[in-house]
C-alpha cells in the first residue's frame, strides 16, 4: 500500500484531459445541434432564413463576447470551476430548446448554449500547459480539435435521427441530460493542477489519495514544464495595479492587445475556420439539399465527411507546425487561401456543381478548423503566463466573430433575393449568398500580413534587447 502511495499516477494527466475533452465533445454537440436540423427548426418555429440565422448568430455572438470574461475567470478561478459552470449553462439552454413554445424562448435558450459553450474550449487550452510538457502541446492541441469533431458527427446523425423518431423535445432533452452527466463526472475527476482537490473533494473538505499522489508528478518533473515561459519572444509586461476591477480589466486588455503575437493569433483564428463553421453550424444542409440537389442523407454524409477529414487534417498540421515552427503562420495563411480558391471554383461553376467538386471543396474547407488551432500555439509563444487565459480567450473570439458575420450575410442575401425558405432556395441564390465569404477573407488576409510583420519586428526587437 505504501508503495502505491509513493507512485506518481502517470495516467492522471490523460484522465483529466479525457474528461475535459468529453465536455468539449458535448459542447460541440450543443454548438452544432442545429446543423442538420435547420429545415426542421424552420418548421418547428415557422421561421424564415434570416430568423434561422439569428439562432446561430446570437449563439455565436454570446460565445464570442464571453471569451474575454471567460479568460478573466480562468485566470482568477481556474479551469475546473469554469468548465463545470459551462456544462450547467449548456444543460439549461438545451432544456429550454426542448420545451420552447415560442421563437423568443428558443433564441434565449440558444444564447444560454452559446454562453456555456464559451466556457469549455478556452478552458481546455488553458488546462494543457499545466499537465503536459511543451513538446507535446502542438499535437495535443490538434488531437483535442480532432476528437471534438465527434460532437459534429453526433449532431449530424444520432441527434437528427433522435429528433426524427422521438420528436424535438426528446432529442434536445437527451443532450441536456448528457451535459449534466459529464458535469457530474467532471466534479469527481477534474483538478486544475496536480495535487489540487476535485470539486467533490472540496465539498468533502478532504483530498483523496489520488490527489495527494499527483504531487509526485510535479516533483519528478514529468509534467508542468509547459507552464514555464516560452523563449520565442515572450515579454512579461507590467500591469497597472489599480484597485478598481474595471480599471484592472482595461489595464489587462491593454497589455494583451498590445502584444502583436496575440493580435496575430486572433486574425489566424478569424480567417481560417469560419467557412467550415458556416457549413457545419447552419447552412451546409440547405446548400447541399436545396441548392445542389442531394438527398438529406447524402448531405449529412458529406458534412460527416467534413468533420472526419477536418480531424485527420489536424494530425497532419500538428506534425507540420511542430517541425516547422517558424512557418506556422504561413501554413495557416496558405490553408485560408486554398479554401477561398476552392469556393471560387464551386461558385463560378456553370449549372449544378458535380459531386466530385462538392466533395473536393468540402474536404478542403474542413482543413480550416485544424489550421485555426495554430492560433493557440502562437498565444502560448507570446503571452505572459499571468494573462494566458485572457489571451487565449481573445484569440478564440476570432473564428466565431467571422462565422457569425458570414452566417448573417448568407441569410440576409438569401432573403434579399426572395429565397429565404426551403421552398424558394435555389443554387443561383446560394451562389450570391456564399460569395459574401470573400467580404471576410480579403480584409482578414490583409490584417494577417500586417500583424505578422509587426510580430516579427517585435520578436527581433525583443531579441535585440536581450530579454
Buried (B, 14 or more C-beta within 10 A) or exposed (E): EEEEEEEBBEEBBEBBBBBBBBBBBBBBBBBBBBBBBBBBBBEBBEBBBBBBBBBBBBBBBBBBBBBBBBBBBBBEEBBBBBBBBBBBBBBBBBBBBBEBEEBEBBBBBBBBBBBBBBBBBBBBBBBBBBBBBBEBBBBBBBBBBBBBBBBBBBBBBEBBEBBBEEEBBEBBBBBBEBBBBBBBBBBEBBBBBBBBBBBBBBEEEEBBEBBEBBBBBBEEEBBBEBBEEBEBBBBEEEBEEEEEEEEBBEBBBEBBBEBBBBBBBBBBBBBBBBBBBBBBBBBBBBBBBBBBEBEBEBBBBBBBBBBBBBBBBBBEBBEBBBEEEEEBBEBBBEBBEBBBEBBBEBBEBEEEBEEEBBBBBBBBBBBBBBBBBBBBBBBBBBBBBBBBBBBBBBBBBBBBBBBBBBBBBBBBBBBEBEBBBBEBBEBEBBBBBBBBBEEBBEEBBEBBEBBBEBBBEBBEEBEEEEE
